[in-house]
Amino acid sequence: MAAWIPVTLFAALAQTVRFVLQKQLRTTALSTAGATFSRFLFSWPLLIALALGYAASRGMDMPNINPGFWVYGLAGAIGQITATMCTVALFQHRNFAVGVTFKKTEVLQTVMIGFVFLGETVSWGAMGAILIGLVGVLALSDTPTESGSFKDRFLTPATGLGLASGVLFGVAAVGYRGAALELEGGDVFLRAAFGLAILTLCQTAIMTVWLVLREPGEMGRVLRAWRVAGLVGATSMLGSLGWFTAFGLQKAAYVKALGQSELLFSFLASTFFFGERSTARELFGIGALCLSVVLIILLG
């Protein structure tokens, strides 16, 4: 089995745990921006310590940074911030499993963005698997609590947030893929830890300015919620490290396609942690996405 497959599955699991914790923060203590900020504030010190410790233990120098790293990396970092805010806000509109699934339009969009900016393509078989996953996303776009008109089913805040997060996560994936390729030296893990430490620190600075200017007092609430927010930061570090490592090993489109396995984990979280139930239509969509994940693994 190629190394990027278990790394991606681990990243998807860690990200699901983070979304569970962020949903708890958003519904009980913090604003959307505050819950988003918690993932960066508590993860960058861990990433810096990890990069320094790993480099010292392996006798490696820190990777060299090519200028393109900042272009790709900052585009990915800003895309990830806004995508995360869209996803956290999305939890207010749909149940947890379906909310996470809406953003999975990022897979198809990552293919297009990756082709435009990195010139990377996918095989016809992989494209077929991605389109099966898209069928699942469309099946999940039905809103059971509303009427059956086209407007009520598709032109909703949940759909807009989901599609926006998909585009932005696609930008983040391709940006991080490009940034990983612009680092030289060390091994793939050190490059991932080093690159993420820099970009997460930048994200923390950006979010700090935003909260100071737009939401005075929210930073204090984030710090007071440090027990859960700290866990958000730790799981964010693990998930992001997995994604960045996988992007250094494989095309972003393939990594994101396999990352749909997050749906399985989020569905379990929705059922067992939040006591939420899905409709038959939603179960069909989940099944289609699961099939897409299996095909990507076989093709990978």
N, C-alpha and C positions, 0 to 999 in steps of 0.2 A: 504493500500500500504506500502510495506517495506520501511524503511527510506532511504536505500541506493539508491533507484530508483530516487527520486527527487534530492538528493544530486549529483548523477552522471549526471543527465540532466543539472543541474546548472553548473557543472564543464565543461561539453561539450560546453555549450553556452559561458562561460567565455573564454575558450580556443580558440573558433572560433574568438571572438573579438580580442584576442591577436594576432592570426595569421594574421588577417586583418591589424592590426597596424604594425606587423613585416614585412609584405610584403611591406607596404608603406616605412618603414625605409630602407629595403634592396634595393628597387628600386630608392630611392631618396637621401639617405644620408650615409648609413653604409654598411660595408662588411657583409658577412654571419656571421662571428664570432662576429662582433660588434652588429648586430641585435639580436643575441643569448644572448650576454652578458647583453644587456639592461634588459632582463626579470629577471635576477638574481640581478643585481646591485640595482635596484629600488624596489625590493620586499622584500629582507631580513630585512630591518629596519621595514617595516610594519608588517612582521610576528612576529618579536621579540616584538614589541609594543603590538600586538594583544594577544600574548601568556601571557605576563606579566599582561596586563590589564584584560584579562579574568580570569586568576588565582586569581588576587586580588579581583575582583568583586564577585567571587564564593567562596572565602576563601579556595582555594585549594593550595596544594604544587605542585611544578613541578614534572612531572613523573620521576621515576627511570629508568636509562638507563642500560639495560643488554648488555653484550659484543657483542652479535649477532647483535645489532642495527647498529654498525659501519660496520660490514661486509655487511649486506643487504643494509644498507642505502647508503654507498659509492658506491656500485655497481649500485644501482638505480640512484644515483646522476650523476655519470659519464655517465651511459647509457642515461640519460635524456639530458645531454649536447650535446653529439654526435648525438643523435636522432633529437634534435631540429635543429642542424646545417644542418643535411641532409634534413630536411623538409624545412627550409628557402632556402637552395640551390635549392631544387626541384621546387620552385615557378618560377625559371627562365626558366624551361623547359615545363611546362604545365600550363593551366589556373588554377585559384585558387581552384575551386570546385574539379576538377579532381586531382590536386596536393595533396590536403589533403586526398582524398580518397585512393591514392596509399599507404599511410602509414598504411591503415587499415588492411593490412596483419598482423599487430601486434596482432590482436585478436586471430587468430589461433595459432600464435607463443607463445602468452602468455599462452595458454592452455598447450602447450608442456613444456615450461619453468617452469610454475607453478607446473606441475606434477613432473618434474625432481628435482627441488630444494625444494619444499614445500610439495610434495606428495598430492597435491590437484587435484581432478578430477571434471568433469562436467557431468550432466545427458545426456542421449542420445538425449532428446528433445532439450537441449541447444546446443549440438554439431550440430544437424541438423540446428538450426537457424544460428549458426556460419558459417556452410558450405554454406547456402544460401547467407550470406553476402560475402563469398569468391567468389561465382559466380559473384556477382556484381563487385567485385574488378577486376576479370579477364576480365569482359566485358569492364571495363574502361581502360584496358591496351592497347587498340587500339590507335594509334597515327594518327589522321586524316591528318596531314600535311606531312606525309611521305608515301613511297610506301608500298605495301601490303605484302612484303616478311616477313618471320618469323624474320629474323635478325633485320630489320628496325622496326618491330612492338614491339618486346619484348626485344631485346638486345640493349637497349638505356640507356643513362645516367639517364633519368627520372625513368626507371624501377629499375635500380641499386640503386639509391638514395631512392626510395620508399621502396624497399625491405629491404635495410639497416636500414632505419628509423623504419620499422616495427619490425625487430629483436631487435633493441636497445630500442624502446619504450616497447617492451615486457619485456626486462631485467629490465627496469626502473619500470614497474608496479609490477613485482614480487618482485623486491628489496624493493620497498616501502611497499608492503604488508607485507613482512618479517620484515621490520624495525618497522612497526606499531605494530606488534605482540610482539616485543621485548621491548616495553615501558610498564611500570607498574605504576598505580596510575592515579588520575584524571579521567575525562570522555573522551569519544572518540574525542570530539572536541579539548580539551586541548592537548591530545596526538598528534593530527594531527598538531595543530599550533606549538607546542613545537618541534616536530620532524622535521617539515619543516623548522622552523627557523634555526635550527642547520645545516641541509643539504644544505639549500640555501646559507648560509654563506660560507660553504665549496665550493659550486659551484662558488660563486663569487671569492673566493681566487684562485681557479684553473683557471678560465677564465682570471683573472687579470694577472697571470703569463704568460699564453698563449699569450695574447695581447701584453704585454711588450716585450716578446721575439720574437714573430712572426709578429706582426703588429703594430710597433711603430706609435704613433699618433692616432690610432683608438679610444683609450679611451677618448681622447679629443673630438673627433667627437661625441662619444656617449653622453658625458656631454653637448655638445652644442645642441644636439637634445633632450634635457631633456623634452620638452613638450610632444612629442609623446612617447619617451622612458619611461617617467614616467608613462604614461598610460599603456604601455606594462607591466611595473613592477606591477602596480595595478591589471590589469586583470590576470597576471600570478599568483599573490598571491591568488586571488579568485579561479582561476581554480585549482591550485595545492592543495589548502586547501580542495576543494571539492573532488579531486581525493584521497588525502591521507585519508580523513575522510571515503570515500566510501570503500577504501581498508581495513580500520579497521573494517568495518561492513560486508563485503562480499568478496568472492574469487575474485582474480584479473581478472580471465577469464570472469566472469559474468559482472564485472564492465566495462571492456574494450569492451565487446560485446554491452552493452547498450550505451557505449560511442560513438558508431557509429552514434548516433543521431547528432553528430557534423557535419556529412555530410549534413544533412538537413539545418543546420545553415550556413555552408560554401557555399552550393549551392545558398542560398538566398543572401549571401554576394557577391558571384561571379556575380550574375545577377544584383543586385541593386546598388552595390558599384563600381564594375569594368566594368559593361556593357558587360560581357562575355557571350557567348552563348554555349550551349552544343549540341552535335549531338544526333540522335535517339539512337545510341548504348550507349552513355553515360547516357542518360535518363533511358534506360533499367537497366543499372548497378545501378544507383541511386535508382530505384524502388526496385530492389532486396535487396539492403542494407536497405532500409526503412522497407521492410517486415521482415528482420532479426531483426531489432530494436523492432518492434511490438511484435514479438514472444518472445523475451527475456523479455520484460515487462510482458507479460502474464505468462511466466514461472517463473518469479521472484516473 
